[in-house]
Amino acid sequence: MKVSVVVAVYQNEGSIGATHDRIAAVFERDVPQHELEFVLVDDGSKDGSWNEILRLQTLDPRVKAITFTRNFGQMAAMLAGFREATGDAVINISADLQDPAELIPQMVERWEGGSELVICFRANRSDPLFARWTSRVAYSVLRMALPQIPRGGFDVVLMDRVVMDTFNAIDVRHRFFQGDLLWGGYRTSFIPYERQRRTIGRSQYNFGKRLKNFIDAVLDASYLPIRFISLLGFLTASFGFFWALTVVISWLAGDTPFSGWAPLMVAVLVVGGLIMLMLGVIGEYVWRINEEVRKRPNYLVRERRP
C-alpha cells in the first residue's frame, strides 16, 4: 500500500533536504513493503525553500510540490498537503528535524495492527524554557475541554484513509487540528517521544502564532469560554448583591460603609473590565461566524507540481 508523508514548509531552507533524506532512508530500511509519496507544501516562504523543494523533485519523482501565493499559516499548508495526498495512510511530520523520522516504523506497525489513527505525542521537549512553559499552560487549559488530548500535545500523526477523508470533509476556517482528529472517535494508538532541539535555522513559530492557535483551539474545541463568562457574570452579580445587602444593613444600623470615592471607582473599573472581557469573547465568536459566511478559501496555490 501507499503511505503519503505531508511536510508543511515555511522558511526551512537547509533542512528540507535532510528531512526528505531521513524519511526516505527510514522507509527503505524499515518499511520497504509500502510505497512512499512525499507532499511538500511551501507556505509562502521568502527564503530558498521552494527552490530546495524543486531540486528534490528533480532527484526524487515521488515528491509532489505545492507553493502558496503568500504565507497562510501552518494549518493551511497541512490542509493543502492532506488534500493532495493519495496514500492509503497519511503521515504529518515537521520539516525542521525536531520530530524524529524514526517514529514512522512504529506508526506504520500500529496502523497495520488495526489502528486508524496513530498519534505521537510530546512526552518531553528540548525547547527553550518559555516555549515549554507556555505549551504546558495551553494544554492544561485545553484538556479541560478535551481530556483525551495528551498533556504535551501532538503534531506527528498517521491517519488511515478513512480518517483522512473525514478530516478533509470538514470545511471550516480556523481549524483545530488535534480536536478535529480526536472528535471522530476512530481507533487510536498513542506513542510518546521527545521533541528534539532545532539545529538548522530558526523557528518561525513565535508567541503571536502560538497565541492565535491557542485561541482557535479553545474557541473551536468547546463552549468553555461562553461558560466561563457566564460563570464570571454570575459571580459578579452575586458579589454585587451581597455588597448591596451590606450597604442596606449598615444604613439601618446608622453606619455609612465604604465611604469615599475609592470603593466606587474599584466597583466601576472591575465591572467595566469584566463587561469588556465578555464583549471581547463574544466578538471572537462573531468574527468567526463572519469568516465562515464569507467563505474565502483557506489558502491560494501559486504553483503545483505533481
C-alpha positions as CSV (number, residue, x, y, z in Angstrom):
1,M,0.0,0.0,0.0
2,K,1.0,3.6,-0.3
3,V,1.9,5.9,2.6
4,S,1.9,9.6,2.0
5,V,4.2,11.9,4.1
6,V,3.0,15.5,4.2
7,V,5.5,18.2,5.2
8,A,4.5,21.8,5.7
9,V,7.4,24.1,4.9
10,Y,8.0,27.7,6.0
11,Q,11.4,29.3,5.9
12,N,13.0,25.8,6.2
13,E,15.8,26.3,3.7
14,G,18.7,23.9,4.6
15,S,16.6,21.4,6.5
16,I,14.1,20.2,3.8
17,G,16.6,18.0,2.0
18,A,17.8,16.5,5.3
19,T,14.2,15.8,6.3
20,H,13.5,14.1,3.0
21,D,16.6,12.0,3.1
22,R,16.0,10.8,6.6
23,I,12.4,9.8,5.9
24,A,13.3,8.1,2.7
25,A,16.1,6.2,4.4
26,V,13.7,5.1,7.2
27,F,11.2,3.8,4.7
28,E,13.9,2.0,2.6
29,R,15.3,0.3,5.8
30,D,12.3,-0.3,8.0
31,V,9.1,0.0,5.8
32,P,10.1,-1.4,2.4
33,Q,6.7,-3.2,1.9
34,H,4.9,0.1,1.3
35,E,5.1,2.7,-1.5
36,L,6.2,6.2,-0.4
37,E,4.8,9.5,-1.5
38,F,6.1,12.9,-0.4
39,V,3.8,16.0,-0.4
40,L,5.9,19.1,0.3
41,V,3.9,22.3,0.8
42,D,5.7,25.7,0.8
43,D,3.7,28.2,2.9
44,G,4.8,31.3,1.1
45,S,8.5,31.1,2.3
46,K,10.7,34.1,1.4
47,D,14.0,32.1,1.6
48,G,15.1,29.4,-0.8
49,S,12.7,26.7,0.5
50,W,10.7,26.5,-2.8
51,N,13.9,26.1,-4.9
52,E,15.1,23.4,-2.5
53,I,11.8,21.6,-2.9
54,L,12.0,21.8,-6.7
55,R,15.6,20.4,-6.6
56,L,14.4,17.5,-4.5
57,Q,11.6,16.8,-7.1
58,T,14.1,16.5,-9.9
59,L,16.0,13.9,-7.8
60,D,13.0,12.0,-6.5
61,P,9.9,11.5,-8.6
62,R,7.9,10.6,-5.5
63,V,7.8,14.3,-4.5
64,K,4.8,16.4,-5.0
65,A,5.5,20.2,-4.7
66,I,3.0,22.9,-3.9
67,T,3.6,26.6,-3.1
68,F,1.2,29.3,-1.9
69,T,0.8,32.9,-3.1
70,R,1.7,34.1,0.4
71,N,2.0,32.8,3.9
72,F,-1.4,31.4,5.1
73,G,-0.2,29.5,8.2
74,Q,0.9,26.0,9.1
75,M,-2.7,24.7,9.3
76,A,-3.4,25.9,5.7
77,A,-0.2,24.2,4.5
78,M,-1.2,20.9,6.2
79,L,-4.7,21.1,4.7
80,A,-3.3,21.5,1.2
81,G,-1.0,18.6,1.7
82,F,-3.7,16.3,3.1
83,R,-6.0,17.1,0.1
84,E,-3.1,16.3,-2.3
85,A,-2.1,13.1,-0.6
86,T,-3.2,9.9,-2.3
87,G,-1.9,7.3,0.1
88,D,-3.8,4.6,2.0
89,A,-2.3,6.2,5.1
90,V,-1.1,9.8,5.5
91,I,1.6,10.9,7.9
92,N,2.1,14.5,9.0
93,I,5.6,15.5,10.2
94,S,7.5,18.8,10.5
95,A,10.3,20.0,8.2
96,D,12.7,21.1,11.0
97,L,14.0,17.7,12.1
98,Q,12.6,18.2,15.6
99,D,10.2,15.3,15.2
100,P,12.3,12.1,14.6
101,A,11.5,10.2,11.4
102,E,12.4,7.0,13.3
103,L,8.8,7.1,14.7
104,I,7.4,6.2,11.3
105,P,8.0,2.4,11.5
106,Q,6.2,2.2,14.9
107,M,3.3,4.3,13.4
108,V,3.0,2.0,10.4
109,E,3.2,-1.1,12.6
110,R,0.3,0.2,14.8
111,W,-1.7,1.1,11.6
112,E,-1.1,-2.4,10.2
113,G,-2.3,-3.8,13.6
114,G,-5.7,-2.1,13.2
115,S,-5.3,1.5,14.5
116,E,-7.0,4.0,12.3
117,L,-5.2,7.0,13.9
118,V,-1.7,6.9,15.4
119,I,-0.7,9.9,17.5
120,C,2.9,10.6,18.5
121,F,2.7,12.9,21.5
122,R,5.4,15.0,23.1
123,A,6.2,13.4,26.4
124,N,9.2,15.7,26.7
125,R,10.7,18.5,24.6
126,S,14.1,20.1,24.3
127,D,12.7,23.5,23.5
128,P,13.5,26.8,25.4
129,L,12.0,27.2,28.8
130,F,9.5,29.8,27.7
131,A,8.2,27.6,24.9
132,R,7.9,24.6,27.3
133,W,6.1,26.7,29.9
134,T,3.5,28.3,27.5
135,S,2.9,24.9,26.0
136,R,2.2,23.4,29.4
137,V,-0.2,26.1,30.3
138,A,-2.0,26.0,27.0
139,Y,-2.6,22.2,27.1
140,S,-3.7,22.3,30.7
141,V,-6.5,24.7,29.6
142,L,-7.3,22.7,26.5
143,R,-7.6,19.4,28.5
144,M,-10.5,21.0,30.5
145,A,-12.4,20.8,27.2
146,L,-10.8,17.8,25.6
147,P,-9.4,15.5,28.3
148,Q,-8.2,12.9,25.7
149,I,-5.6,15.3,24.3
150,P,-2.1,14.2,25.6
151,R,-0.5,16.6,28.0
152,G,2.3,17.6,25.7
153,G,0.1,17.9,22.6
154,F,0.9,16.4,19.2
155,D,1.5,17.2,15.5
156,V,3.0,14.0,14.3
157,V,0.2,11.6,13.3
158,L,-0.6,8.8,10.9
159,M,-4.1,8.8,9.6
160,D,-5.8,5.9,7.8
161,R,-7.5,6.9,4.5
162,V,-10.9,6.8,6.2
163,V,-9.8,9.3,8.9
164,M,-8.1,11.4,6.2
165,D,-11.3,11.6,4.1
166,T,-13.4,12.5,7.2
167,F,-10.9,15.2,8.2
168,N,-10.8,16.7,4.7
169,A,-14.7,16.8,4.6
170,I,-14.7,19.3,7.5
171,D,-15.0,22.6,5.6
172,V,-14.4,25.4,8.1
173,R,-11.8,28.1,8.8
174,H,-9.7,28.4,12.0
175,R,-9.3,24.6,12.3
176,F,-8.1,22.9,15.5
177,F,-6.1,20.0,14.1
178,Q,-5.9,17.9,17.2
179,G,-9.5,18.4,18.2
180,D,-10.8,17.6,14.7
181,L,-8.9,14.3,14.7
182,L,-10.0,13.2,18.2
183,W,-13.6,14.2,17.5
184,G,-14.0,11.4,15.0
185,G,-13.7,8.7,17.7
186,Y,-11.6,6.4,15.5
187,R,-9.4,3.5,16.9
188,T,-6.4,5.4,18.2
189,S,-2.9,4.5,19.4
190,F,-0.5,6.8,21.2
191,I,3.3,6.8,21.0
192,P,5.3,9.0,23.3
193,Y,8.5,10.7,22.1
194,E,10.9,13.5,23.0
195,R,10.9,16.5,20.7
196,Q,14.4,17.4,19.7
197,R,16.1,20.8,19.8
198,R,16.2,22.6,16.4
199,T,19.7,22.5,14.9
200,I,19.1,24.1,11.5
201,G,17.6,27.6,11.1
202,R,15.4,29.5,13.4
203,S,11.8,28.7,14.4
204,Q,9.2,30.9,12.8
205,Y,6.6,29.8,15.4
206,N,6.6,32.9,17.5
207,F,4.5,33.8,20.5
208,G,1.9,35.6,18.4
209,K,1.3,32.4,16.3
210,R,1.2,30.3,19.4
211,L,-1.4,32.6,21.0
212,K,-3.5,32.6,17.8
213,N,-3.5,28.8,17.6
214,F,-4.4,28.6,21.3
215,I,-7.4,30.9,20.9
216,D,-8.5,29.0,17.8
217,A,-8.2,25.8,19.7
218,V,-10.2,27.0,22.8
219,L,-13.0,28.5,20.7
220,D,-13.2,25.6,18.3
221,A,-12.9,22.8,20.9
222,S,-15.7,23.7,23.2
223,Y,-18.1,26.2,24.7
224,L,-15.7,26.7,27.6
225,P,-15.2,30.5,27.0
226,I,-19.0,31.1,27.0
227,R,-19.5,29.1,30.1
228,F,-16.6,31.0,31.7
229,I,-18.0,34.4,31.1
230,S,-21.4,33.2,32.2
231,L,-19.9,32.0,35.5
232,L,-18.0,35.2,35.8
233,G,-21.2,37.2,35.3
234,F,-23.0,35.1,37.9
235,L,-20.1,35.6,40.5
236,T,-20.0,39.4,39.8
237,A,-23.8,39.7,40.2
238,S,-23.6,37.7,43.4
239,F,-20.9,39.9,44.8
240,G,-23.0,43.0,43.8
241,F,-26.0,41.6,45.6
242,F,-24.0,41.0,48.8
243,W,-22.4,44.4,48.6
244,A,-25.9,46.0,48.3
245,L,-27.1,43.9,51.2
246,T,-24.2,45.1,53.3
247,V,-24.9,48.7,52.5
248,V,-28.6,48.3,53.5
249,I,-27.8,46.6,56.8
250,S,-25.2,49.2,57.6
251,W,-27.6,52.0,56.8
252,L,-30.3,50.5,59.1
253,A,-27.6,50.3,61.8
254,G,-26.9,54.1,61.3
255,D,-23.5,53.5,59.7
256,T,-22.1,54.5,56.3
257,P,-19.9,51.7,54.9
258,F,-17.2,52.1,52.3
259,S,-17.1,55.9,52.3
260,G,-15.2,57.9,49.7
261,W,-14.5,57.6,46.0
262,A,-12.1,54.6,46.1
263,P,-14.7,51.9,46.6
264,L,-16.9,53.4,43.9
265,M,-14.1,53.6,41.4
266,V,-13.0,50.0,42.2
267,A,-16.5,48.7,41.5
268,V,-16.9,50.7,38.3
269,L,-13.5,49.6,36.9
270,V,-13.9,45.9,37.9
271,V,-17.4,45.7,36.4
272,G,-16.4,47.7,33.3
273,G,-13.4,45.5,32.8
274,L,-15.5,42.3,33.0
275,I,-18.0,43.7,30.5
276,M,-15.2,44.5,28.0
277,L,-13.8,41.0,28.6
278,M,-17.1,39.4,27.9
279,L,-17.7,41.5,24.8
280,G,-14.2,40.5,23.5
281,V,-15.0,36.8,23.8
282,I,-18.4,37.2,22.1
283,G,-16.6,39.3,19.4
284,E,-14.3,36.5,18.7
285,Y,-17.2,34.2,18.1
286,V,-18.9,36.8,15.9
287,W,-15.8,37.3,13.8
288,R,-15.5,33.5,13.2
289,I,-19.1,33.5,12.1
290,N,-18.4,36.3,9.7
291,E,-15.4,34.4,8.4
292,E,-17.5,31.3,7.7
293,V,-20.2,33.3,5.9
294,R,-17.6,35.0,3.6
295,K,-16.4,31.5,2.5
296,R,-12.9,32.6,1.5
297,P,-10.6,29.7,0.8
298,N,-8.1,28.7,3.5
299,Y,-5.2,29.2,1.0
300,L,-4.4,30.1,-2.6
301,V,-2.0,27.9,-4.6
302,R,0.5,29.7,-6.8
303,E,2.0,26.6,-8.4
304,R,1.5,22.8,-8.1
305,R,4.0,20.3,-9.5
306,P,2.8,16.7,-9.2
